[in-house]
Amino acid sequence: MNITTQQFNSPKGSITHYTITNASGASVTLSTLGAGIVAINVPDKDGQHDNVALGYKDAASWIADGPCAGKIPGRFANRIARGHFKLDDKAYTLAINNGPNALHGGPEGFMNRIWDAKISGNDTIVFIYVAEDGEEGYPGNLTVTARYTWNDNNELTLVLEADTDAPTVINLTNHVYFNLDGEASGSVLEHELRLNSDLYLPTDETQIPTGEFAPVAGTPMDFREFKTIGRDINAEFEPLKIGKGYDHCWIVKDHEKGILKEVAALKAARSGRELRVLTTQPGMQIYTGNWLEGCPESISGHNYHDYDGVAIECQNFPDAPNHPEFPSSELRPGEEYKETIKFVFK
């Protein structure tokens, strides 16, 4: 294993990219901006390496990008209804940055901050961010660690940890977009997706969960067996019309807190690549890049279009602070938040 670094200037200050390369030449590049995934270069069925993660040509283009490409959003990933929640009978107000709702922790969130970083051994980068009490409206000083490890089996493991000095809420994930034919290859609608889930969360017209746990059986939300992403994406089905495609949370089947299990698989016939996703998280937000048009110039110098990538965001349920029936998103002093996401490339 080998780790190299590059420095870039930006309006936020200096950004560092770390590239971890394994024995076969496959690599992952990570950024101090948003503790983000910049690129993942893995072989196809013929041994040709391509970058399968969507990203941008300019390191500074990740700042405040609409898609939140590859970064870690927080303090609460996904949406909180109307930017309001209560914790211990105290009301908190967040910035509104997605229709009438709060999204990904706010306009700055964690994804647009430059994190501290250190190299650990020859295969791991550790990113650290300290969010102050009141930052983006959230309570408590929160220390977050994102630990990425890349190995010779082309497995990228992300361990997310946090602790707080006051009661707060937290929901962390990574927002990388995959295209297993290569980031410059166009649409992912012919990719096949399988999800370990019998239930999903219907939403209102602003994409806030209604609280219902709805069966996927007999609907376009059924990915219990491999199915092309595009097969049902234009179906006459109200949840798909709301988001112009898939942008919903599926409930992990037989979830057990702290237990790592496979929750999703993605494969591309053209390249022969396959991705397996494992996590300890209770949900996964599948987002088919429905609004990628107009984002910054790509890492290879072309323009991304809608549906050019798919995000598999392992996380807690959207708007969990306002739904006592959902897994709790509360974190209190003396407790440790710890979740794992693992991407395995074949």
N, C-alpha and C positions, 0 to 999 in steps of 0.2 A: 504494500500500500504506500501511496505517496500523496503528500498534501502540498499544493502551491497556492500562492496568494497574489491578488491584484488589487491595486488601489484606484479609486475613481473619485473625482470631485463632484459635488452636487450642492444645490441650494441648502440642503440639510447638513452639509459637512462631508467629511471623508467617508466613503463607502468601501468596505472590503469584501471582495469575493474570494471564497475558499473553494478550491477544486480538489476533491479526493478521488484518486485514480487507483483502481484495483489491478491485480496481476494480469487480467485479460485486456486491460485498456479501457474498460467501462468506467464511467466517472459520473460524479454528481458535483454541481457547482452551487454554492450556498452564499447568501448575502447577509451582511449586517443590517441592511434595510429590511425591516419587517421580519427578520430571521427567516428569510425567504429562500425558496428553491428557484434557482435561476435556470438550470439546465440538468437534464439526466440523459447521458449518452450510453445507450445499450445496443447490443447487436440484434439484427433481424435474423430470419431463418437462414440467410446466406452468409452471416457473419459480419455484415456491414453495420457500422455504428451510426446511429442518428440520435439527435436530441428529441426526446418524446415529451418534453414539458414546454408549454407555451411560455414565451418570455419576450423581452424587448432588446433592441439593439443598443440603446443607451442605458447605462446603469441608473441614471437619474429618472428614467421614464417610469420606473416602478413607484415613484412618489405620487400619491393620490390618483393612481390609475383606477378607472371604473371597475375593471374586472377583479382587482385585488389579486393579481396573478402570482401564485406561488408563495404568498406571504401568510403570516400568522395573524389573523384578526383577533381582537380582544378589546376590552376585558370580556365582552360577551359577543362571541361570533353569532352571526345570523340576526334575526329581528327581535326587537322588544316592542310590543304594541304601544303606539302613541308616545313612546319614549318615557313611559312611566312604570314603576314597580314599587312595591312596598316590601320592606324587610324589617322585622321586629316592630311592626306598626309605624315605622317611619317611611314617609313617601320620598322617592327620589325621582328627579327629572333629568332626562338625557337629551342630547341634541337630536333633532329630527333631520335625518339625512337620506331617507328612502321613502318617498311618498309621505304618509303621515307617521311613519315609524322610525325608530332608531335601528341602525344596521351596523354590525361588525364593530361595536364599541364606540362609534362616533366618527366624525370627519377625519381625525388623526388616528384614533384607536391605537393599537399596537403595531399595525401594519405599515404605518408611515413614520415610525420612529427608527432611529439608528440604535441597535442593540449593542451592548458590550459582547465581546466574543473571545474565546480562547481555544487553542488546539489541545486536544486530549489524546495522547498516544498518536498512532499513525492512521487512525480511521474515524476519528470523531471530532466534531466541532460543537462547542457548547456556547449557546447564546443566552444572555441574561438581560432582563429589563426590569426596572423598578418603576411601577406606576404609583404616583403619589395619591394620597387621600384626596378625594374630590376631583381627580383628573377625569375629564369627560363626564362628570357628575356621579361617578361611582365612589362608594365609601371604602375606606381602608387603604393603608399602604400595602401594596401587593408586589411581591418579588416573584418573577416568572423565569423559569429556565426551560430552554428548548435544546435538547441534546439529539443531534443527528449522527448516526453511525452508518457507514457504508462498508459492505464486506465483499469478499471474493465471489460470493454467490449472487451478486447483483441484487442485494436486499438493502433497502434504505429504511432504517428504523428511527422513528421520532418519538422521544419520550418528553412529555410536557409535564412540568411540575410547578407548583405555586404554593406560597403561604402568605398569610395576611395578619395584620395586627388589629383588625376590627372586622366584624361580620360584613360580608360582601357577597356578590354573586360572580360566577365565572363560567365561561364556556369557551374552550380553546380548540382550534383545529388548524389544519393547513389547507390553503385554497389553491393548490396546484391544479392546473388543467392538463390533461393528458391527450395526446394524439399518438397512438402506437405505430402509425405509419411514418411518423416524423412531424415535427411542429410545422413544417412548411407544406404539408401534403394535402391540406384542404379539410373537407368535412369529416366528422367522426360518425355520421349517421349510419354508416355501414359497419361500424364496430359492433360487436356483440357484447351484451352486458348481462350478468347474472347477479342477483342480490339475494342474500340469505334473510328474507323478510316476507312475512305473510300480511303485514299491516303497514299502512302509511298514514300520514297526518293531513287530512283535508284542511284547506285554509279559506279565509274570506277573500274578498277581491283585492285586499292589500297584502296578501300572502302571510297573514297571521293565522296560526292554527286555531281551529274552532274548538278543539278539545276532544274531538271524535277520533277514535282509532278505527280506521276503515279497512276492511279486507281488500287486498289487491285482486283476489280471484274474480275473473270475469270482467276486468277493467284493463285499460291501457297501462296501468301501474304495475302489472304483473310481470316481474322479471325473475320469477323463481327458477325458470329454465333459461338458458342462453337465448337471447332475442336481439335482433339489431335495434339500436337506439332509435332509428328512424321509422321503424315499422308502424308504430302507432302514434308518433309524435304529432301528427296532424289530425288525429281522430276528433270526432264531434264529442268532446268530453270537457266539461267546464274547467276542471283543474288545469288542463293543458292550455286552455285559452287564456287563463288568468296570467300565466307566466310566459306565454309564447313558446312553450315547450316544457321540458321537465325542470322544475326548481322546487323540489319537495323533499320532505324528510321521511325516510323509511325507518321503521322500528326494527332493530336487530332481533332476530328470532332467538329465544332462549338466552337472552343476555344475562351474564353474571358479572357483577361488579368486580373489576380487577382481573378478569380472565381474558386473555388474548385469544381471539377466535377469528376465523375467516368470515368476512361479511360480504365481500364483493369480488367479482372476477370480470376482467375486460379483455377481449381479444380482437385482433385485427387479422383478417384472412390474408390481405395483400402482403404484409410484412412478416406474418407468422409470429409476431410478438404477442405475449400474454402477460397480464398484470393480475396478481392476486393481492387483495387488500385485507389486512388483519387489524383488529383494534380491540381495545377494552371499552370503547365508548358504546352508549346505548342506541345511538341513531346515526344515520348517514344522510346528508343532504346531497342529492344528485342534481347537478346543475349542468345543462347541456350547452352552455355558452351562448345563450339566447340573445345576448346583447353585446357581442364582441366587436361588432362593426364600429369603426372609428377609434379604436384603442391605439396606443402608440405603435410605431413601426416595429415590426417583429425582429427577433434576434438575428434572423437571416436576411432581413432587409425587405420583406414583403409586408402586405397588409392582411391582418386577420379578418375573417368574416364570421358572421353568426354561425354557430354549430361547428367551429373548427377545433374545439376541444371540449372535454367533459371533465368536470370536477367531481370527485368522490370525497366529500367532506365529512369525515368521521367526527361526531360531536354529540353533545346533549341536544335536547329538542328545542326548536325555536320558541321564544317567549316563555321559557320554563319558569322564570320568576313569577309569572302571572297565572300559572297553572299548577295548583297543588297536586293534581293527579299525574303530573309528569315527574320524571326523576329529578331530584332536588339539584339545583345549581348553587346552593348556598355553601360558602366556605367560611369557617370561623377560626379565630385564633387557636393555635394548638393543633389544628387539623392540617393535613397535607392533601393538596390536589395532585393527583398523578394519573395520567392517561397515556396510552401508547398507541401509535399508528405505525403500521409496517407495510411497505410497498415492496412486493416481490416480483421481479421481472424474469420472465422465462423466454 
